[in-house]
Amino acid sequence: MSIKEKFKKDEWELLKVLPFQVFLMVAASDADVDKRELEEFDKDLKGAPFYKDALHRDLLLDVLTSDINALLKQAMDTTKFAERIRRMKSILQAKLTVEEYQRFVGSVFIDGIKIARASGGRPTGEGANVSEDEKRALVALAALFDVDMSSLSKYYG
């Protein structure tokens, strides 16, 4: 059974919005989505075949053959943000083991970090290029999906 087969069609379609949701949550947190953040997001999408996490890889590969404008439009609908996040989390937790869930949300969180580091904030040192707004967005993302920070090094160390 492929990882995609664990999900109903409507669940899978909803999950395809998640990468765009994360991108907007982080990149737009400082009210300035810039070219470097867009380039990082594009690089992440194109790097999908090389993702360690099977769900994240398959999801992004499917995104690449989907109507990206429609997915972005859904993600930009802020009136449904909280409902979408709750539903995504519920679906993921129901269909995945705890380990699979943490590996996936950890991989998504790392994409958020890469977007945040693409521009803004301090130019060098610890937390380089991550604005305070982006840091808050990353903390919120981790909290919304119950990312176990200690497991990040376990899976992606």
Buried (B, 14 or more C-beta within 10 A) or exposed (E): EEBBEBBEEEBBBBBBBBBBBBBBBBBBBBEEBEEBBBEBBEEBBEEBEEBEBBBBBBBBBBBEEEEBEEBBEBBEEEEEBEEBBEBBBEBBBEBBEEEBBBBBBBBBBBBBBBBBBBBBBEEEEEBEBBBEBBBEBBEBBBEBBEBBEEBBEEBEE
